[in-house]
C-alpha cells in the first residue's frame, strides 16, 4: 500500500491570506510592527520561530497564545486549496493508500483547516517540523512525504520516505533539487502522473 504524507501550509493549503490577517491583528493588539507580507513569504517553520524575528524571547509565549486564539476565526475561513491538492489526496485514496498530514501548525488548527477544506485524510499530526516529522511518518507507514520546504526533505529522510518536493512555497525547483529531494514537482497538479508511475511496478522495469 502506497500511503503518503503531506505537509499543510503551501503544500495542500494556501494559508497566506489567513495567516497575514492574524499577524496584522496580533500586531495591533501587542503594539509591535510585524510585516505580515514578509511572514507569509517564508511559511513553514513553527510559529514561535517566526515570532522570534519580531519579539524578545520573554514575549513570545503570550504573543503565540494570542495568535492561536485568533486563528480559528480569522485564518481558517479564508484558507483555500493549493492547485491540485484535492486531486492529489484523492489519487492516493483511489489507489487504496492512506493519507496523513504532518505539519508545523498546531494539531487543532491543522485539523480544523483540513476539515474546512474537505480533504479526506486519515490522520493529522501537528506541531512538528523538519526531522521531527519523521516519527509520525514512520509510525503511519508513509512511503512518501510531500512538502514545499527544504525541511520537508529532512522530514522524509527521517521517516524513511521518498521525498517529494513541490515548488509552491519559498523554494524554487532548483533549490529543492539541490537540497536532495528525490522528486521535484512544480505543483500538485503533477502529483497524480508521478504517483501512478511510482506505484506501478512496470514503471520500475
Secondary structure, DSSP 4 states (H G I P E B T S, - for coil): ---EEE--BTTTEE-HHHHHHHHHHHHHHHT----HHHHHTTTTS-HHHHHTTTS-HHHHHHHHHHHHHHHHHHTGGG-EEPTTHHHHHHHHHHTT--EEEE-SS-HHHHHHHHHHHT---SEEE-S--GGGGHHHHHHHT-SEEEESSHHHHHHHHHTT-EEEEETTSSS-HHHHHHTT-SEEESSGGGHHHHHHHHH-GGGG-
